[in-house]
Amino acid sequence: MYDMNRLSAREHVDFLVLGGGVAGLSFALEAAQYGSVTVLTKRQRAEGSTQYAQGGIATVLGADDDFQKHIDDTLVAGAGLCHRDAVEVTVREGPERIRWLQSVGVEFDREGDRLHLTREGGHSRRRVAHAKDATGREVERALLAACDAQGIRVLENAIAVDLLASSRLGLGGGNRVLGAYLLDRETGEMTTHTASVTVLATGGAGKVYLYTSNPDVATGDGVAMAWRAGAAVANMEFMQFHPTCLYHPDAKSFLISEALRGEGGILRNRAGEAFMIRYDPRKELAPRDIVARSIDAEIKRRGDDSAYLDMTHLPKAFLLEHFPNIYATCKEFGIDMAVQPIPVVPAAHYQCGGVVTDLEGSTSVPQLLAIGEVSCTGLHGANRLASNSLLEGLVFGRRAALQAKEILASVRGAPPQVPDWNPGDALAPDEGVVVTHNWEEVRRLMWNYVGIVRSMKRLERARTRLGLLRGEIRDYYWQYKITPDLVELRNLADVAMLIVECARRRKESRGLHYLIDFPSSDERQMHDTVVTRGDVD
C-alpha cells in the first residue's frame, strides 16, 4: 500500500494523471468512480496555468445565443483548420459542464438569477461565464476541494521525467505506455509509477519563449515526453501570443485579460492614438492573432516599448467590481487603471497544437491519453477563440474518463514488469551554469527567430542552433544525475525543435503562424502539420 502523501519507490495505479489543472482534475473526479487515481503536480498542487486564467469559460447560456453561433465563431477564429466534430462536441457539451462545475462548488458571478456573461475578442455574443477576473483560481479551488472530499490522491513536487513506453524499454506486444518515471523534487529520488492508463494533462509550453504569460511550470513536458514515446504531435507552429501582458520591469508574466477589451478597452500607442482601426474593422474585438500582430506592428512602426490599454473612460466603480485582481495588481506597480492607460505587450500564451488525440482523448500510443492544452483535439485550429480553453479541459476531461474506463476493463491483470530507473554512472551535477545558460539561449532564440512574425531564414537559423543545443543538453542529461531544471530544459529544447519543424513545413500564413516569405494563406495547406519521432530527431 502506498503513502497518500509521498511517492514510493515503485507503485501501480489504475489511472495516473500528470497535471493538476482543470483537465486533470476534471478527469480525476470522473474517473475515480471506475478505479484508483493518482494526480501528480510538478510543484504546489494548485500551481499551473488554470489558476491564472482570468477571463472565464465560453459556453452558450444567453437568450440571444445558440450553439451554431458559438460553433461559427470558433471556426472563424481557427482560420480553416478547426476539426468541426471537435468544435461541435465541445460547444454542445459546454452548458452541462458549467452546471457540473456549479455542482462541485464553483461560484460564478451572477446577475440576478442568471450567470453574468461577458464578451471577449472573436465572440459575436456575451457567453463567457466568469468569477470576477480570477475564474481559473475559483475553478482550481473548487476542483481541488472536490478531489479532497472524494479522497483522490493529489501529490505535489512529483516531476515526470519520461513515459514508460514499452518499445523503448524493450518490452514486447507493440508500443504502449505503462506509466512514468518520476523525480521527487524534495528528495531527488527517482521512482517508477506504472498505470493501466496514463493521462497527460500537463498544460502548455509558454516558457519556451522569453516573454510569456505562463507560470514557470509550463515547459512543454507532456508534448516532449509523448513525442519521445512515439506519439504523433501536430500544429505546434500555432503558438498563441496573448495581445496584452503587463509591461513593467518588475512584473512577471501578469496577464491583462481579454475581458477588458470586451468591456470597451481601447488600444492606443504612446501618442495616444487608437490604432486598431488601421489593422482590422473589428478593432479591439478582433481575434487574438490579429490583435497581437497589430500591437507588434504598431510598436515596431513607432519604435515604442509598448502599447497602452485605455480603460479610463469607464467608471472606477465598474473597474473595481469587474476586475478587482487586475486593478489591485496594476496598482501595486504604480498604475491606476482608472486614471491612466495600462502599458501592454504581446507574450506567448497558449499552444493550439499538441499531442494528437481523438474525441475521447486517446493518442496514437495505446494506454496514453492527453487532455487540455497539451492535446491537439482539433478544436482550436490555427488560433484559439478566447475562453475556449477551460471549456476544452472540462469537456475532454469527462470524455477521457469514460474512455479510460473502457481501457481499464481491457488491460486488467498483473501490473506490467518494467525496469527501475537506471542512473548508470551519472555524476552529481557540477555545472549548473550550463543549464541556466542553455535555458536562456533557447528562450531568447525562440523569441527572436520563431515569434509573432517569422521568416524561413530565421527558422533555418533556429533549427541549426537548436540542433547544437539539443546535442549539448543530451550529453549533459546522460552524464549527470537528473535535476528538475535539467528535466525541464530537455523538454523545452525538444518542444522548441517541434515548433520550428512544424513552422518550417507550413509554407503559408494562417492564424497564429505568420511567415513573411508566404504572407497569404494557401488552400492546399488546409491540413494539420503532423510529426512523429521518426520524422525529426
Phi, psi and omega in degrees: 000141183267161175282128183298337187247359182224156172280134172265165183300324179212129181218160173227142180216155177294310184235116178256118184250119178262101181123135185240036175267200186299321181290310183296318181287325175298316176301311184301316182294325178283319186283339184300338179281351182250343182180183181283142185230135168234128177253130180245135176237146185291326180230221176299148193294337178267355186281113180175177186295330183303313186289348178262359179291122186265310193302294180153205184233120181277127174196163187276107180226341184279153181294333181265011186243162173204169184301318184297323178296316179295319177299313181298318179298320180293318180295319178296313180298325183284358171056039173091356184252357178297146171273115186303322181296321178292321179296314183295318178300313183295314182293315185288332179269357184299308183303322179294325179292324175297316178297322178296317177301317178297325181291335179262007170111005178287129180256100176277156174295143183237157175230091188072232181266010180239161174289141174283130182244136176246176183234144179230173183304134178090348180267137179270352181219163169285115181211016183259107174284141187207165173239093189050229177245032180220049185299315182300321180297319179292320178295314180298316179303310184293319181293320177295319178297321179294321177297317178298318181296329179269359180074025178283133184282119177238111184257135179267164172056036178243113186255122175286127181266316178201153175283150177275083179273122187300326181293326180279341179267000179076022179268150182274183173089017181084151183291132176206162180258130188244014181133214183204151166276135185235148175247124176279112185299327185281323184258341184078006182275145175267138179230163180243120184240105178268157182203152174288324177225129177250130185242120174274119175223045193272000178079204191258202189223033184302332182288357174288346178252154183295319180244125184208154173273353188280154173288168185298339183283350186276073185248020173070024187301315184297315179298314182297315181294319180296317178299316179294332180277356176104004181282150176285141179235143184219152168060034180288349176291342185266079174263120181279128175261116178293133185296330192230095170251141182301128179258104179202137185300335182258359181267132180247111170057038180264123184275139172255108194305147172306330185297335178296319176289327177296333180262014172112006178299142182243130177274127181232157172270182184298334179280357178090005181280135172281109192260347188297332180298336178287341187250331182199137181296339178280353179051233185294344181262014172292159176303158189302321183299320181290316180295318180297315179294325179294315178298315179302314181294319181294318178299314181291323181299319184264344185078022179280163176277332185203172167257181183224134177259114188262117176245009191289346178279355179261149181298143179301321180298322178296315180297317180293324181288317187268333184228054184297322182291316179294318180300312183294319181293316177300320180298324178300331180261017174081020182243115175262101187295347177284339184232353178215145180295154181267124176289131184222153173220155173292152178209148179304133191227311190210131177271127180270346173261189179157206180286125184293130178225164170269193184282000176247007178088000180286137176266186179281356177248123181305145177071009176242121176248156176220134183219153180082206187297333181292342186264162171238092180275342187097357181298315191272339183060230184266001180191130182280132170287136183309138175065017170273354187282309177299324178300315179300316179300321180292312183295312185278341171299315179291314182298319180293326179297319178294323177292320179298324176302316180293319179297316181302318181296333184270345185241012181302148181148194181295142177303145181297145178269104180240149181289149173291164177301132180251107181284349181059228180256028183300139181262162173293134182298136183233002183227064181302333180297333178295315179297313181299315181296314181293323177303310181294322182293318178300313185291321179290319178300315181294321180294317184282325188253337187227042185267219185294320177241132187236165172219156179299323180296316179294320179296321178293321177297317179298318180299316181296312183292322179295326177300316178292316180297317181294328175295316178297316181295319180299315179298315181294321182300316183276344182272329186242160179294149184291136171232159178304317181296322180291320177301313183290322178298315178302316180293318178303315182294320178294317179293320176302316178299318180294321177298313180297316182297316178296319180296321178296326183282335182266094183268064176197174170248128181205130176056237185280352182257105180245115185245115186295337178289332181226076189287351181251160175281149181240116183301336179288347182251026176278067179208161179289151174262103187253130177229150175231175182301328180289341182277325183222157180228000000 
